[in-house]
Amino acid sequence: MIKITTPLTREQIINLKAGDEVFLTGTVFTARDQAHKKLCQLLAEGRKLPFDLKGQVIYYCGPTQTPKGKIIGSCGPTTSRRMDEFTLPLLKAELGAMIGKGGRCREVQQAIKKYQKIYFLTYAGCAALLSKYVYSAQVIAFADLGPEAIQRLEVKDFPLIVAIDRKGENIFQGVS
């Protein structure tokens, strides 16, 4: 397993290859459809974002309600393709990587290569287990969106697989 930390550096991104298994430690930001829409609106209006995108990682996740005594509820990945329409402006604004499940459209695959970024997968169907890698969770933006609000998560050894690397190599190639 390769261990990396956030924010991602160019060197970390260059060294990752499609299929690599990774443990991620540091800060990740949750965001789903509605949060992505708001982030893109802010970018289009030239307004400040709730966090600096440079080298950061967005996790396509809407955690469930936090049980009493826990840091976060179940926090599994959501389908990444739903974020494809919002991804290009975020990559252009220097987002380092994304975490989700499933493949990406051709346009996003090409943008990942163009901007030299990374798309990670994490394990679907293991949302309760994934919550054990989160040691801090805080809503930082768009609280009105409920579970789709942006949260800052601090994670340790969060398990990932490089699905699309900076060269455009893609573990989904040849998969229908």
C-alpha positions in Angstrom: 0.0 0.0 0.0 1.1 3.5 -0.8 0.7 6.1 1.9 -0.1 9.7 0.9 -1.2 12.8 2.7 -3.2 15.9 1.8 -3.0 18.4 0.3 -1.7 16.3 -2.6 1.6 17.5 -4.1 2.6 17.2 -7.7 5.2 14.6 -6.8 2.5 12.4 -5.1 0.2 12.7 -8.1 3.1 11.9 -10.6 4.0 8.7 -8.7 0.4 7.2 -8.6 -0.6 4.7 -11.3 -4.0 3.3 -12.2 -4.6 0.3 -10.0 -2.4 1.4 -7.1 -3.8 0.8 -3.6 -3.5 3.8 -1.4 -3.9 4.8 2.2 -4.8 8.5 2.4 -4.2 10.6 5.6 -5.2 14.2 6.1 -8.2 16.4 5.1 -10.8 15.5 2.6 -14.0 17.5 1.8 -17.3 15.8 1.2 -19.5 17.2 -1.6 -22.3 15.8 -3.7 -24.5 17.1 -6.5 -25.9 20.2 -4.9 -22.7 21.3 -3.2 -20.9 20.9 -6.5 -23.5 23.0 -8.2 -22.9 25.8 -5.6 -19.1 25.5 -5.8 -19.3 25.9 -9.6 -21.7 28.9 -9.2 -19.2 30.6 -6.9 -16.3 29.9 -9.3 -18.4 31.3 -12.2 -19.1 34.4 -10.2 -15.5 34.9 -9.2 -16.3 34.5 -5.6 -14.3 32.9 -2.8 -14.9 29.2 -2.2 -15.4 27.8 1.3 -12.0 26.1 1.1 -8.9 26.4 -1.1 -9.1 23.7 -3.8 -5.4 23.5 -4.5 -4.2 19.9 -4.0 -7.3 19.1 -2.0 -9.5 16.0 -2.3 -13.3 16.0 -2.7 -15.1 12.8 -1.5 -18.4 12.2 -3.3 -20.2 11.3 -0.1 -23.2 12.4 1.9 -22.7 10.9 5.4 -25.7 9.6 7.2 -26.8 11.1 10.5 -24.1 10.8 13.2 -25.1 8.2 15.9 -24.7 9.3 19.5 -21.1 8.8 20.6 -19.7 8.6 17.0 -17.7 11.1 15.0 -19.7 10.5 11.8 -22.4 8.3 10.4 -21.9 5.8 7.6 -19.9 7.5 4.9 -19.7 5.5 1.7 -19.0 6.8 -1.8 -21.8 7.9 -4.1 -21.8 7.5 -7.9 -19.2 9.7 -9.4 -20.8 10.2 -12.8 -23.4 12.4 -11.2 -20.7 15.0 -10.5 -19.2 14.8 -14.1 -21.1 18.0 -15.2 -19.4 20.0 -12.4 -15.9 18.5 -12.5 -14.1 20.5 -15.1 -14.3 23.9 -13.4 -13.1 22.3 -10.2 -10.1 20.6 -11.9 -9.3 23.8 -13.6 -9.3 25.6 -10.2 -6.6 23.1 -9.1 -8.6 20.4 -7.2 -6.1 17.6 -6.6 -8.3 14.5 -6.6 -11.7 13.1 -6.3 -13.0 10.0 -4.5 -16.1 8.1 -5.5 -17.4 4.9 -7.1 -17.8 3.9 -10.7 -16.5 5.2 -14.0 -16.3 8.8 -15.4 -17.4 10.2 -18.7 -14.9 10.7 -21.5 -14.7 14.5 -21.0 -13.8 14.1 -17.3 -11.3 11.4 -18.1 -9.6 13.7 -20.6 -9.7 16.6 -18.1 -8.0 14.4 -15.4 -5.2 13.8 -17.9 -5.1 17.5 -19.1 -4.9 18.9 -15.6 -2.7 16.0 -14.3 -5.1 15.0 -11.4 -6.3 11.7 -9.9 -9.6 9.9 -9.5 -9.8 7.4 -6.7 -12.3 4.8 -5.9 -13.2 3.6 -2.4 -15.1 0.6 -1.4 -18.8 0.7 -2.1 -21.1 -1.2 0.3 -18.8 -0.6 3.2 -20.1 2.8 4.4 -20.1 1.9 8.1 -16.6 0.4 7.9 -15.3 3.6 6.1 -16.5 5.7 9.0 -13.9 4.1 11.2 -11.1 5.9 9.2 -12.6 9.3 10.0 -11.4 10.9 13.2 -12.9 14.4 12.8 -15.9 15.7 10.9 -17.2 19.3 10.7 -19.7 21.0 8.4 -17.9 24.0 6.8 -20.3 25.1 4.0 -23.9 24.9 2.8 -25.4 23.5 6.0 -28.8 24.1 4.5 -28.1 21.1 2.2 -28.3 18.7 5.2 -26.3 15.5 4.4 -25.1 17.1 1.1 -23.4 20.0 3.1 -19.7 20.2 2.6 -17.9 18.6 5.5 -14.2 18.7 6.4 -13.1 15.2 7.3 -9.8 14.3 8.9 -9.0 10.7 7.9 -6.2 8.3 8.7 -5.2 5.5 6.3 -8.5 5.9 4.3 -8.4 3.0 1.8 -8.4 4.0 -1.9 -7.6 2.6 -5.4 -6.3 4.8 -8.2 -9.0 4.5 -10.9 -7.7 7.1 -13.3 -4.2 8.4 -13.0 -2.6 11.6 -14.3 -1.7 10.0 -17.6 -5.3 9.0 -18.3 -4.7 5.3 -17.5 -8.0 4.0 -16.4 -8.9 0.7 -14.6 -12.3 0.8 -16.3 -10.8 0.6 -19.8 -12.3 -2.4 -21.6 -15.1 -2.8 -19.0 -18.6 -2.3 -20.3 
